[in-house]
Amino acid sequence: MLVDADGMNNRNRLLFHVDEAMSWECVRDLERMRTLTLLIRNIVSQSEPPSDVVQGIEEVADALREVFAALAEGEKL
């Protein structure tokens, strides 16, 4: 979806940060992932991306919010 979004503003910048957010180091550090997710969402808001790109990023952001909510309630992952 994002890779195929030719002509999208900030596409390469967004791809860089998405790749970074999916790295093993970031996946193991949820605070870092939260920061990168916010950065990615900010780039998307400035980029006029296709709707499927926005939807995919929002799904990841929602899942991350659920993880932090579960952690706040004392659940172990």
C-alpha positions as protocol buffer text, in pm:
chain_id: "A"
residue {
  index: 1
  type: MET
  ca { x: 0 y: 0 z: 0 }
}
residue {
  index: 2
  type: LEU
  ca { x: 257 y: 266 z: 101 }
}
residue {
  index: 3
  type: VAL
  ca { x: 522 y: 128 z: -133 }
}
residue {
  index: 4
  type: ASP
  ca { x: 275 y: 156 z: -421 }
}
residue {
  index: 5
  type: ALA
  ca { x: 172 y: 514 z: -338 }
}
residue {
  index: 6
  type: ASP
  ca { x: 372 y: 674 z: -618 }
}
residue {
  index: 7
  type: GLY
  ca { x: 360 y: 1051 z: -626 }
}
residue {
  index: 8
  type: MET
  ca { x: 261 y: 1085 z: -262 }
}
residue {
  index: 9
  type: ASN
  ca { x: 427 y: 1375 z: -81 }
}
residue {
  index: 10
  type: ASN
  ca { x: 682 y: 1263 z: 181 }
}
residue {
  index: 11
  type: ARG
  ca { x: 656 y: 900 z: 68 }
}
residue {
  index: 12
  type: ASN
  ca { x: 1027 y: 824 z: 103 }
}
residue {
  index: 13
  type: ARG
  ca { x: 1042 y: 992 z: 444 }
}
residue {
  index: 14
  type: LEU
  ca { x: 739 y: 797 z: 556 }
}
residue {
  index: 15
  type: LEU
  ca { x: 882 y: 468 z: 425 }
}
residue {
  index: 16
  type: PHE
  ca { x: 1202 y: 532 z: 618 }
}
residue {
  index: 17
  type: HIS
  ca { x: 1018 y: 584 z: 948 }
}
residue {
  index: 18
  type: VAL
  ca { x: 778 y: 292 z: 892 }
}
residue {
  index: 19
  type: ASP
  ca { x: 1076 y: 67 z: 824 }
}
residue {
  index: 20
  type: GLU
  ca { x: 1241 y: 193 z: 1141 }
}
residue {
  index: 21
  type: ALA
  ca { x: 923 y: 137 z: 1345 }
}
residue {
  index: 22
  type: MET
  ca { x: 907 y: -223 z: 1222 }
}
residue {
  index: 23
  type: SER
  ca { x: 1266 y: -297 z: 1319 }
}
residue {
  index: 24
  type: TRP
  ca { x: 1332 y: -552 z: 1592 }
}
residue {
  index: 25
  type: GLU
  ca { x: 1486 y: -285 z: 1816 }
}
residue {
  index: 26
  type: CYS
  ca { x: 1175 y: -71 z: 1796 }
}
residue {
  index: 27
  type: VAL
  ca { x: 929 y: -357 z: 1837 }
}
residue {
  index: 28
  type: ARG
  ca { x: 1107 y: -450 z: 2159 }
}
residue {
  index: 29
  type: ASP
  ca { x: 1090 y: -88 z: 2286 }
}
residue {
  index: 30
  type: LEU
  ca { x: 723 y: 10 z: 2293 }
}
residue {
  index: 31
  type: GLU
  ca { x: 794 y: 368 z: 2401 }
}
residue {
  index: 32
  type: ARG
  ca { x: 1014 y: 415 z: 2097 }
}
residue {
  index: 33
  type: MET
  ca { x: 742 y: 261 z: 1881 }
}
residue {
  index: 34
  type: ARG
  ca { x: 486 y: 500 z: 2029 }
}
residue {
  index: 35
  type: THR
  ca { x: 710 y: 796 z: 1946 }
}
residue {
  index: 36
  type: LEU
  ca { x: 766 y: 675 z: 1591 }
}
residue {
  index: 37
  type: THR
  ca { x: 395 y: 607 z: 1544 }
}
residue {
  index: 38
  type: LEU
  ca { x: 320 y: 966 z: 1639 }
}
residue {
  index: 39
  type: LEU
  ca { x: 587 y: 1090 z: 1397 }
}
residue {
  index: 40
  type: ILE
  ca { x: 445 y: 870 z: 1120 }
}
residue {
  index: 41
  type: ARG
  ca { x: 92 y: 996 z: 1183 }
}
residue {
  index: 42
  type: ASN
  ca { x: 217 y: 1356 z: 1169 }
}
residue {
  index: 43
  type: ILE
  ca { x: 392 y: 1294 z: 837 }
}
residue {
  index: 44
  type: VAL
  ca { x: 76 y: 1130 z: 701 }
}
residue {
  index: 45
  type: SER
  ca { x: -132 y: 1430 z: 805 }
}
residue {
  index: 46
  type: GLN
  ca { x: 93 y: 1651 z: 589 }
}
residue {
  index: 47
  type: SER
  ca { x: 112 y: 1416 z: 290 }
}
residue {
  index: 48
  type: GLU
  ca { x: -234 y: 1363 z: 134 }
}
residue {
  index: 49
  type: PRO
  ca { x: -189 y: 983 z: 124 }
}
residue {
  index: 50
  type: PRO
  ca { x: -431 y: 731 z: -25 }
}
residue {
  index: 51
  type: SER
  ca { x: -704 y: 621 z: 215 }
}
residue {
  index: 52
  type: ASP
  ca { x: -565 y: 267 z: 248 }
}
residue {
  index: 53
  type: VAL
  ca { x: -235 y: 410 z: 377 }
}
residue {
  index: 54
  type: VAL
  ca { x: -418 y: 617 z: 638 }
}
residue {
  index: 55
  type: GLN
  ca { x: -631 y: 318 z: 737 }
}
residue {
  index: 56
  type: GLY
  ca { x: -328 y: 91 z: 779 }
}
residue {
  index: 57
  type: ILE
  ca { x: -143 y: 341 z: 994 }
}
residue {
  index: 58
  type: GLU
  ca { x: -451 y: 405 z: 1207 }
}
residue {
  index: 59
  type: GLU
  ca { x: -493 y: 30 z: 1262 }
}
residue {
  index: 60
  type: VAL
  ca { x: -135 y: 10 z: 1392 }
}
residue {
  index: 61
  type: ALA
  ca { x: -188 y: 315 z: 1614 }
}
residue {
  index: 62
  type: ASP
  ca { x: -510 y: 164 z: 1754 }
}
residue {
  index: 63
  type: ALA
  ca { x: -337 y: -167 z: 1827 }
}
residue {
  index: 64
  type: LEU
  ca { x: -54 y: 14 z: 2004 }
}
residue {
  index: 65
  type: ARG
  ca { x: -306 y: 210 z: 2215 }
}
residue {
  index: 66
  type: GLU
  ca { x: -469 y: -119 z: 2314 }
}
residue {
  index: 67
  type: VAL
  ca { x: -131 y: -259 z: 2419 }
}
residue {
  index: 68
  type: PHE
  ca { x: -56 y: 42 z: 2638 }
}
residue {
  index: 69
  type: ALA
  ca { x: -406 y: 27 z: 2789 }
}
residue {
  index: 70
  type: ALA
  ca { x: -356 y: -341 z: 2872 }
}
residue {
  index: 71
  type: LEU
  ca { x: -19 y: -267 z: 3027 }
}
residue {
  index: 72
  type: ALA
  ca { x: -172 y: 14 z: 3234 }
}
residue {
  index: 73
  type: GLU
  ca { x: -429 y: -235 z: 3368 }
}
residue {
  index: 74
  type: GLY
  ca { x: -150 y: -466 z: 3474 }
}
residue {
  index: 75
  type: GLU
  ca { x: -176 y: -725 z: 3201 }
}
residue {
  index: 76
  type: LYS
  ca { x: 141 y: -905 z: 3106 }
}
residue {
  index: 77
  type: LEU
  ca { x: 218 y: -941 z: 2740 }
}
